[in-house]
Amino acid sequence: MSASGRVRAAVLVEPKRIEMRDFPRPSVGPDDAVLRIEACGICGSDYEQYEGHLPDTEDYKQFPVIPGHEPLGRIEEIGRAAKERWRVSVGDRVAVRSGYGCGRCEACRRFEPAACRTRGGTYGYTDVDKVPFLWGGYAERMYLTPLSVVKQADPDLAPEVAVMFNPLAAGISWAGTVPATGPGDRVAVLGAGQRGLCCVIAAREAGASKVVITGLARDAAKLALARELGADAAIDGEGGDVVAQVREALGGGAEVVVDTTPYAPRPLTDAVAIGVRRGRIVVAGLKGGRPTQALLADDVIYKELTIRGVLSMPVPETFKAVDIIGSRRYPFERLHSLSFPIEQAQDAILTLAGQMPGVNPIHLAIVPGAPRVSL
């Protein structure tokens, strides 16, 4: 932050155009706070937002916004009521949930903004012209509205590791809670990105008997890491019939299939083929508007499959993810690839999308003040 009290942030002003802007530092009342951003994780939906492919709704404003819905930071200033409500103090590190609520309904009193009928909005998707302006994690500071949901995080972990609570929470929800994964279930994870790898961890945490993950030929390092994280088999989907390979590795198919692949409609068809009778398929990878071809509806019917789309995750999964990372049971530092300064936000998004030659990252983060990355 500059000596004048101004805050630097990256603003997505229109599709494929990000510019740096200065904003006044928010003033703090009794019910809110200012967060000093340590790191903000970069998600595949950030790329969808950057491209202009997300629906422009009340909850998900596209432009102009400060992107970044996976913020982690230190409480820099906090009001008395907020301090009591969140049980945090100045200097505490907190993970921040992306959604915030109206502050009046029963869902908000339970700190479940996703269930709020008149949701306040979502960090990273709130109009930058809305006072006090700093509503996203691609910034030096972020405003914490009174109905934010925060959880204290391990203060000693590297911020780029501690910030992985969002992809892990997604894994816990998508590969655990939503399909009700339990002991004896066989799980197939399609896609070896950060959320696919977190699904491997989550399936193991849920007691799955076997876990298989798929990726592409260029994902060899990711697939090797998946084995270290608990996958029984890691399959190159370009090396032959992926459905046959997965079914063979699982001994006949999967009770749970999680499709995390971005911009790839075909894996949903594969998921139907991999699922066993009364299997549960969770679809998490956005397809960029591309239709799924050759989906055999008869297979869905004869197998009595359940297909569930997912977009976010409940609060308990977020809190559990923070605790698992803090337990240090898994080498999350191995998942982090690069940290970018705010000024390179566009480079960071394009790198995650695989548009930077020679770079195939797992996890990326915006870290204010980080050294410039040469690409």
N, C-alpha and C positions, 0 to 999 in steps of 0.2 A: 504494500500500500504506500502511496506517495506521501510525502511530508504534509501535503495539503489536505490529507484525509480523504482523498479520492481513491476509488477501488477500480482496479483493472479487471476487465472481463472480456471474453470472446462472445460475440453476438452473431447468431445465425440470422441474417437479415432477409434472405430469400434462398431458394434452393441453390446449393453449391456455392454459397458466398458467405464467408465468415469474416467479420472485421472486429478489430479491437476497439473498445470504448472505455471511457472513464465514467464512473458513477459516484455520487456522494455516499459516504458510509452511512448506513441506516442508524437512526437514533433508536434507543432501546427504552421501552416502557416496562411496566411491572410484569407483563405476561409473555414477553418475547425475548429474543436473543440474537446475537451476531456470532456466526461461526467463522473461524479462520480456517480456510480449506487447506488440508494437508495433501489430500489426493482425491481424485474423482475417477472412478472406474469408467471405462468406455464399453458400451454395449452395442450389439448388432443393431438394435433399434435406433441408436444414434446415427448410424449410417442411413437407415431408412428415413429418418427425420431430415438428415442432410440432403438426401436426394429428393425430398418432397413427396415421399410415397406413403406417409402416414395420413390417416383421416384428420382433417382440421376440425376438431370438436371442442366443446367447452372444457373437457378434461385434458385434451392434448392439442394445445395451440402450437402451430408449427412455426410461424414467423410473425414478428421478430422475437426471438427468445435467446436467453443464455442457456445453451444445452447443459446436460449433465444431471442425471437423476440417480447417481450412485455416490453421493458425497460422504466424505469422512473428514473430520477436523477437530479442532480444539475450541471449546467455548471461550470466546474472547470477552464478551460482555453479556450479562443475563439479568433479567428482572427478578425481583423477589418472588413473585408468584410462580414464575416459570421455574426458578431454582427449586422450589418446594415440589412442584408438580412432576418435574423430570428427575428430581433427585441428583442433580449435577451442579457443579460449581465452575467458576472460571478456571481454565486450564485443563479441565477434563476432556479426554478424547471421546467423541461420540460418533456412532454410525447413524445416519439419518435415512428414514424411510422416504421413498419418493412421493407418496401421496399425502396430502394434508386435507383436513375436513372443514366443515362449516363451523364447528365448535359448539353447536347447540343440541344436536340430536343424540339419541342413545348410542348409536354406533361410535360417534366421536368421543362420548364419555368412556367407551370401552377402548379407545385408541385404535379404532378400526376404520380409518378414513375411506377404505375401499368400499365399505358398506354404507357410507353416508349418501343419502339420496340427493343432497345438494352439495356435492363435493366442492371443497375450496379450490382444488387443483392439484397439479403434479409438478414437483421440482423438475426443472429442465424443459417444461412445456407450458410455462406461464408467461404471458405477454410481458416483455421487458419494460413496457411503458407503464405497467401497474406499479404504483408506489408500494414499497421502497426499492423497486427495480431489480434487486439482486436475488433472483429466483432460480438460479441454476449453479451447478458445481464447477463449470468452466470459468472460475473466477478466483480472485484472491480471498474474497469474503462472501458469505451467503447469509441472507436473512432467514431466521427461524421464526415462522409464524406461530402463534400460540398453540395451534393444534397439530404441530409437528409431532412425529413419533421418533424418539431417539433412544439409543441404548449405549451405555458406556462400553467402550472397547479397550482392549489391552493397550496400555500406553507405551509398552516397550517394544512392540512389533514395529518393523519398518512400515510406514504408512501405505506403501504400494502393496503390501501383503494384507494388512488389516482391512483394506478397502474391498477385499474380495468377498465381503459378506453378501453382496447382492447376487452374484452368480451362484454362490453356494446355496443361498436361500432358495434360488430357483431350482437347483438340483434337488434339494430336500423336498420341495413341493412337487416337482414334476416326476421325479423317479421314486418318491416315497409316499407322501401324503395323498396326493390326488389319485393315483392308481391303487392305493392301499397295499403297497408292497409289503410282503411279510416273509417269514422263514419258509423256504421251499420254493419260492417264486424264482423263475428264470427271467432275467432282464436283458433286453437288447437296447443299447443306446446308439442311435444313428447320428453321427456327427462328432468329431473329436475337437471341437472348439472349447473355450473355457467352460461353457455351461454343460457340454457333453462330458467333460472330465469331471465336473462337479456332480453330475448325475451318477457317475461310477462310484464316487465317494458316498453319495446319498443312498444308493442301492445297497451298498455294503453295510452302511449304518442301519438300514431297515431290515437287514438279515437275509437278503437274497442269497439263494444257494449257488447261482451262477450269474456272472455278469459278462456280457460281450459288448464291445464297442467297435464301430466301423469308422473309417476315414478314407481319405484319398491317398494316392501314392506320395504326394508331397507332405503328408502328415506323419511320416515315419517316426519322427522324434516325439510327436504327440501321442502316437499309439504306443510307443515304448514307455512313455511316462504313465499312460493309462494302466499298463500292467503293474507298475510300481504302486499305483493308487488302489489296486484291488481288482482290476479286470482279469478274468480267466483267459480271455482271448481278445486280441486286437487285430481286426481284419481290414486289409486294404481292399476297399470296395471296387477298385479298378483292376484288381488282379484276378477276376473271374466272376462267376455268378454269386453276388453278394448274399442273396436270399439262401441259396444252398449252403454257403459257407457258414452263415450265422446259425441256420437250423442244425447243421452238423455239430458245430461247436457247443450248442445248447442241448443237444440230444433230442431234437425234435421240434423245437420252437420255443417261443417265449410267452409267459403269462403277462408280461409287461413289456411294451415297446415304447421308447421315448424318441420322437423325431425332433432333433434340435437343428437340423440342417437348414441354413439360410439360402434363399433364392434357388431352392432345388425341389421342385414338386414331386419328382420321381420317388423319393424315399417314403412318401406316404403310401404309395402302392406297395412298396417293399414291406412296409410295416404290416399291412393287411396280410401279406403272404407269410410273414414270420410269426404272426400271432397264432396262438393255439385257441381251441374252442373256449369261449367266454373270456378271452384275453382282453386286456385293457391297453388301448393305444392313446398316448398323450402327444399332441401336436403342438410344438412350441416354436419351431423355426418359421419365421415369416417368409413368404414366398415372393414378395415383391409384386403381387397381383397376378402372378403366373398361374394358369389353371393346371390342375392335376389331371393328366391324361391316363386312360386305361385303368382307372380304379374299378375293380370288380365288385360291384355292389352285392352280387350274389354271395361272394365270400364273406362279406360283412354279415349277411343274414344267416347263412348256414353255420358260420362259426359263432354267431351271437356275440359279435365283438362290440365293445364299447369304445367309441372314439371321442376324445375330449380335447378341445382346444384350451390352451392356457396362455395368459398374458402376463400375469404378475404372480404374487405369492402373499399369503396371509402374514400378519405380524409375528405369530409364534415361530414361523420358519426363519424369519429374519433374525430374531433374537437367538434362536438355536444356532444359526450359522455363525454369528459373532462368537458364541461360546466355543463352538468346535474349532474355529480358527485360533482362538486364544488358548485352546488346550494343547496346541502344537503336535497333535497326533499325526497330522499329514504335512508333507513338505510343500506348503502353498507357495513358498518362495520359488519353487521350481516352475510354477505356472506363470509367474510374471516375466514378461519379455522386455518391455521398454517403458520408460517414463518420459513424457513430453511436457515442455513448458506450455503455459496457456497460449502463448503466441504461435505455437505449432499445432493448434487444435485441429485444423483442417488436415494437416499431414497425419496426425494421429488417427483420425477417422478413416482416412483412405488406407492407412497401413493395416488397420483391423480388417478392412474390407478386402485385403489381399491385392490392392492396386499399386503397391510399391514393390518393384522387382527385387527378388532375392530375399524378401522378408516374409516369413510365415509365422506370425506371432500367436501366442495363446492369450495372454492378458496384457492389456495396455492401460495406462492411467495418465491423466493430466495431473501434474504435480507443480504447483506454482514455484517458480524459481529454479526448476530443474535445468540442467545444462541442455543446450540445443542439440537435437538429434540430427546427425548427418545421414541422409538417405540417398 
